[in-house]
Amino acid sequence: MLNSNMSTLGIIFPNTYDALVPELVNVRLMASIPFASRYRLIDFVLSSMANCDIDNICVMVNNNYHSLMDHLGSGREWDLTRKNGGLHIYPPFAEKSAKPYTGRVDALARLLNFLRSQKENYVLMSDANIAANFDFNAMIQAHIESGADVTAAYNEQELPESLINSHSHDKGYYYTFGINEEGQITKIFVNSKETGVQNFSMNVYIIERELLINLIDDAFIHGQEYFERDVLLPQLNKLHVHAYKYEDYVARITDMKSYFDENMKLLDDYNLDGLFSGSPIYTKIRDDTPTRYKEGAVVQNVMVADGCVIEGEVENSVLFRGVTVAKGAKVKNCILMQGTTVESGADIQYLITDKNVKVSAGKEVKGTDSFPIYIGKSQKI
């Protein structure tokens, strides 16, 4: 990460899909949700940008951002502590009259002065509900070669049932694309209910900085809110919007069930390699002690972070930092976040525990594969 990609500015929107997982964002935002035993969701897009030498990155937070600011700090782990550029975290109340923003247009309108003062040619925008090891340099190069005004990333997958079955827009908008043979996006479908494999937007866009400024300036004046729905969709006949197909591993969080499933998929080495075998993914360093497996511990097919103490039985589970499983306890098909304690004799299955949860001795708590049980932060059961 020594060479700076002077051509691209990064912007991350960490709150966009908070409503999809209301339980997990009660004390945090989507971007800071723990994932894959020691990471937060924002680590993936932020690391992907840093690995592509994008060293001027703005995180446009909206609410519940204390945990994210604590996690990111000065950006040292991502080599973003710099005199020029580096990591910028913009809270919604940076100005006296400001309120939480509603969509990307509103958010970007607040950044117009910042955007005008920057030198980069392009802007890379992304949400933070997707875990992927993204080579953004390849996408930027494809954008330049295509001569497009805007390049949008997508992957081919079926739409999650949780999105298709939603009967309102309270959980936000999602987009699918119609793409012609030349790779140009000719249609944008908002909250499609189509079944089968779709061209599912990843909400990752490359656009020239000056063009973005002009589009947002005009959209904000006209009271528009959403970049895809209100800016791109009405102008598909004027703008050249190019599609960039992402073919590597993608973990997309759309509800609590998908959060559970995407974590559990990483217990398969094929999926684990798909997400982590490319460029490194960085996260906040905590300098915990190595996990200790005491005499009598039985462990099978698990992902375990550092700082854990295991004396009982753990199978098909994801354990974050500092989890304790006491002697005689049984943990199966569970996701246990940082600081969770499972006391002696407890038997838990298909459980998601938030930070610092305590499962009392002898307690039996069992969810199902289709409906894992969630226990909130610092609760005792």
C-alpha positions in Angstrom: 0.0 0.0 0.0 2.9 2.4 -0.7 1.7 3.7 -4.1 -1.2 6.1 -3.9 -4.1 5.8 -6.4 -4.3 9.6 -7.0 -7.2 9.2 -9.5 -9.9 7.9 -7.2 -11.7 9.2 -4.1 -13.6 6.6 -2.0 -17.0 7.3 -0.3 -18.7 4.7 2.0 -22.3 4.8 3.2 -22.4 2.7 6.4 -26.0 3.1 7.4 -27.9 2.5 4.1 -29.5 -0.9 5.0 -29.7 -0.7 8.8 -33.4 -1.4 8.6 -32.8 -4.9 7.3 -31.3 -6.1 10.6 -33.0 -3.9 13.3 -31.9 -6.3 16.1 -28.2 -6.0 15.2 -28.3 -2.2 14.7 -29.9 -1.3 17.9 -26.5 -0.2 19.3 -24.5 0.1 16.1 -24.9 0.5 12.3 -24.7 -2.0 9.5 -21.1 -1.3 8.8 -19.9 -2.2 12.3 -21.8 -5.5 12.6 -19.4 -8.2 13.6 -18.7 -10.8 10.9 -16.5 -13.8 10.4 -15.3 -14.1 14.0 -13.0 -11.0 14.1 -14.1 -8.5 11.5 -16.7 -5.8 11.0 -18.6 -5.5 7.7 -16.9 -2.2 6.8 -13.5 -3.9 7.0 -14.1 -5.6 3.6 -14.9 -2.5 1.5 -12.4 -0.4 3.4 -9.6 -3.0 3.0 -10.5 -3.4 -0.7 -10.1 0.3 -1.2 -6.8 0.5 0.7 -5.5 -2.6 -1.2 -6.1 -0.7 -4.4 -4.1 2.3 -3.2 -7.2 4.5 -2.6 -6.0 6.6 0.3 -8.6 9.4 0.4 -11.7 7.8 1.9 -14.8 9.5 3.3 -17.2 7.5 5.6 -20.6 9.3 5.6 -22.2 8.2 8.9 -25.9 8.9 9.8 -26.7 7.5 13.2 -25.5 5.0 15.8 -22.0 5.6 14.7 -20.1 5.5 18.1 -19.1 1.8 17.7 -17.9 2.5 14.1 -15.8 5.4 15.1 -14.3 3.4 17.9 -13.5 0.6 15.5 -12.0 2.8 12.7 -10.1 5.2 15.0 -7.6 7.2 12.9 -7.5 4.5 10.2 -4.1 3.2 11.1 -4.8 -0.5 10.5 -5.8 0.4 6.9 -2.7 2.7 6.4 -5.0 5.7 6.2 -3.3 7.9 8.8 -2.0 10.6 6.6 -1.4 14.4 6.4 -3.1 14.6 3.0 -6.2 12.5 2.4 -6.6 9.5 4.7 -9.8 8.6 6.5 -12.5 11.2 6.9 -15.6 10.4 9.1 -18.5 12.8 8.5 -21.2 12.7 11.1 -24.7 14.0 10.2 -24.5 17.0 12.6 -21.3 18.5 11.2 -23.3 21.6 10.5 -25.6 23.4 12.9 -28.7 23.0 10.7 -28.0 19.4 9.5 -30.3 16.4 10.1 -29.7 12.7 9.4 -29.8 12.2 5.6 -32.4 10.1 3.8 -30.5 8.9 0.7 -27.3 9.2 -1.2 -28.4 12.5 -2.9 -28.9 14.2 0.4 -25.7 12.7 1.8 -23.6 13.7 -1.2 -25.1 17.2 -1.2 -23.5 17.8 2.2 -20.2 16.7 0.7 -20.3 19.1 -2.3 -17.8 21.5 -0.9 -15.5 18.7 0.0 -15.9 17.1 -3.4 -15.1 20.4 -5.1 -11.9 20.8 -3.1 -10.5 17.4 -4.0 -8.1 16.5 -6.9 -9.1 13.0 -7.8 -10.7 12.3 -11.3 -13.1 9.6 -10.1 -15.3 8.8 -7.1 -15.9 5.2 -6.0 -19.1 4.9 -3.9 -20.1 1.8 -1.9 -22.5 0.7 0.9 -21.3 -1.6 3.6 -23.8 -4.5 3.8 -21.7 -6.7 1.5 -18.5 -8.7 2.4 -16.3 -9.1 -0.7 -12.6 -9.0 -1.5 -13.1 -6.5 -4.3 -10.4 -5.6 -6.8 -11.5 -2.0 -7.4 -8.6 -1.3 -9.7 -10.0 -3.8 -12.2 -13.4 -2.0 -12.0 -11.8 1.5 -12.4 -9.8 0.2 -15.4 -13.0 -1.2 -17.0 -14.8 2.1 -16.4 -12.0 4.0 -18.2 -11.8 1.6 -21.1 -15.6 1.6 -21.6 -15.8 5.4 -21.8 -18.8 5.3 -19.5 -20.2 8.1 -17.5 -21.0 5.7 -14.6 -20.0 2.1 -14.0 -22.2 0.0 -11.6 -21.1 -3.3 -10.1 -23.5 -6.3 -10.0 -23.4 -10.0 -9.3 -25.7 -12.7 -10.6 -27.9 -14.3 -7.9 -31.4 -14.9 -6.9 -33.1 -12.1 -4.9 -33.4 -13.0 -1.2 -36.9 -14.0 -0.1 -36.8 -11.4 2.7 -36.6 -8.6 0.1 -39.1 -10.1 -2.4 -41.6 -10.6 0.4 -41.3 -7.1 1.9 -44.5 -5.2 1.3 -43.1 -1.7 1.9 -40.1 0.5 1.3 -39.3 0.8 5.0 -36.3 -1.4 4.6 -34.9 0.7 1.8 -34.5 0.2 -2.0 -32.6 -2.5 -3.9 -32.0 -2.6 -7.6 -31.6 -5.0 -10.4 -30.3 -4.2 -13.9 -31.3 -4.9 -17.5 -28.1 -5.1 -19.5 -27.7 -5.1 -23.3 -25.1 -7.1 -25.3 -22.6 -4.2 -25.1 -22.6 -4.3 -21.3 -24.7 -1.1 -21.0 -27.4 -0.8 -18.4 -30.6 -0.1 -20.2 -33.1 -0.6 -17.4 -33.0 -0.3 -13.6 -35.7 -2.2 -11.7 -36.6 -0.9 -8.2 -37.5 -3.5 -5.6 -38.1 -6.2 -8.2 -40.2 -9.3 -7.2 -38.8 -11.4 -10.1 -37.7 -14.9 -9.2 -34.6 -16.7 -10.7 -31.1 -15.4 -11.1 -31.1 -11.6 -11.5 -28.4 -8.9 -12.2 -28.4 -7.8 -8.6 -26.8 -4.4 -7.9 -24.0 -4.3 -5.4 -24.5 -0.5 -4.9 -20.9 0.1 -5.9 -20.4 2.9 -8.5 -17.6 4.6 -10.3 -18.2 8.1 -11.6 -16.2 11.1 -12.6 -16.0 13.6 -9.7 -17.1 16.6 -11.8 -20.0 14.8 -13.2 -21.1 13.6 -9.8 -21.0 17.2 -8.5 -23.2 18.4 -11.4 -25.7 15.5 -11.0 -26.0 15.9 -7.2 -26.2 19.7 -7.4 -29.2 19.4 -9.8 -30.9 16.5 -8.0 -30.7 18.2 -4.6 -32.3 21.4 -6.0 -35.2 19.3 -7.3 -35.7 17.6 -4.0 -34.5 14.2 -5.1 -33.2 11.7 -2.6 -31.9 8.4 -4.1 -29.0 8.2 -6.5 -30.2 5.1 -8.4 -34.0 5.8 -8.4 -34.0 9.5 -8.9 -30.7 10.3 -10.7 -29.6 7.3 -12.8 -33.0 5.7 -13.7 -34.5 8.8 -15.4 -31.3 9.5 -17.3 -30.5 6.1 -18.7 -31.1 7.5 -22.2 -28.7 10.4 -21.6 -25.9 8.8 -19.5 -23.8 5.8 -20.5 -24.1 3.6 -17.5 -21.9 0.6 -17.8 -22.4 -2.7 -16.0 -19.4 -4.4 -14.3 -20.0 -8.0 -13.4 -18.4 -9.2 -10.1 -17.8 -12.9 -10.2 -15.9 -13.6 -7.0 -17.3 -14.5 -3.6 -20.0 -12.2 -2.2 -21.7 -12.3 1.3 -24.7 -10.1 1.3 -26.6 -9.3 4.5 -30.4 -8.7 3.9 -31.9 -10.0 7.2 -31.0 -11.9 10.4 -31.3 -15.2 8.6 -28.8 -14.2 5.9 -26.5 -12.9 8.6 -26.6 -16.3 10.2 -26.2 -18.2 6.9 -23.3 -16.0 5.6 -21.3 -16.5 8.8 -22.0 -20.3 8.8 -21.0 -20.6 5.1 -17.5 -19.5 6.1 -17.0 -22.8 8.0 -16.7 -24.3 4.5 -13.1 -23.9 3.3 -14.2 -23.2 -0.3 -16.2 -20.2 0.8 -13.5 -19.1 3.3 -10.9 -19.1 0.5 -13.3 -17.3 -1.8 -13.5 -14.4 0.6 -10.0 -14.3 2.1 -7.6 -15.8 -0.4 -7.2 -12.6 -2.4 -5.8 -9.4 -0.9 -5.6 -9.1 2.9 -8.6 -7.9 4.9 -7.5 -5.6 7.8 -9.3 -4.9 11.1 -8.7 -3.3 14.4 -5.9 -4.9 16.3 -6.7 -5.9 19.9 -3.6 -7.8 21.0 -5.6 -10.6 22.7 -4.0 -13.8 24.0 -4.3 -16.9 21.8 -7.4 -19.0 22.3 -7.0 -21.7 24.9 -8.5 -25.2 24.5 -8.4 -26.8 27.9 -8.4 -30.4 28.8 -11.7 -32.1 27.9 -12.6 -29.6 25.2 -14.2 -31.1 22.1 -14.1 -28.8 19.0 -15.3 -29.6 15.5 -15.7 -27.3 12.4 -15.4 -23.9 14.0 -14.1 -20.5 13.3 -12.6 -19.0 16.5 -11.0 -15.6 17.1 -8.3 -15.0 19.7 -8.9 -14.5 23.4 -11.4 -17.4 23.8 -11.3 -20.1 26.5 -13.0 -23.4 25.6 -13.5 -26.3 28.0 -16.8 -27.7 26.7 -18.1 -28.9 23.3 -18.3 -26.6 20.3 -19.5 -27.7 16.8 -20.3 -25.9 13.6 -20.0 -22.5 15.2 -18.4 -19.0 14.8 -16.9 -17.5 18.0 -15.7 -14.0 18.2 -13.0 -12.6 20.6 -13.1 -13.4 24.3 -15.8 -16.1 24.2 -15.8 -18.5 27.1 -17.4 -22.0 26.9 -17.3 -23.7 30.3 -16.7 -27.3 31.0 -19.9 -29.4 30.3 -21.4 -26.7 28.1 -22.5 -27.6 24.6 -22.5 -25.1 21.7 -23.8 -26.2 18.2 -24.6 -24.1 15.1 -24.2 -20.9 17.0 -22.7 -17.4 16.4 -21.3 -16.0 19.7 -20.1 -12.4 19.6 -17.3 -10.9 21.7 -17.4 -11.6 25.4 -20.2 -14.2 25.4 -20.0 -16.6 28.3 -21.7 -20.1 28.2 -21.7 -21.5 31.7 -21.3 -25.1 32.7 -24.1 -27.5 31.6 -25.7 -25.0 29.2 -26.9 -26.5 25.9 -27.4 -24.0 23.0 -28.2 -24.5 19.3 -28.9 -22.1 16.5 -28.3 -19.1 18.7 -26.9 -15.6 17.8 -25.6 -13.8 20.9 -24.6 -10.2 20.8 -21.6 -8.8 22.8 -21.2 -9.8 26.5 -24.2 -12.1 26.7 -24.2 -14.7 29.5 -25.9 -18.1 29.1 -26.5 -19.3 32.7 -25.5 -22.7 33.9 -27.8 -25.6 32.9 -29.9 -23.4 30.5 -31.1 -25.0 27.3 -31.8 -22.6 24.4 -32.5 -24.0 20.9 -33.5 -22.3 17.8 -33.8 -23.8 14.3 -31.9 -23.5 11.0 -34.8 -21.5 9.6 -35.2 -19.3 12.7 -32.1 -18.8 14.8 -32.7 -17.1 18.1 -31.0 -13.7 18.8 -30.0 -12.6 22.3 -29.4 -8.8 22.7 -26.2 -7.2 24.0 -25.3 -7.7 27.6 -28.4 -9.9 28.3 -28.4 -12.8 30.7 -30.5 -15.9 30.1 
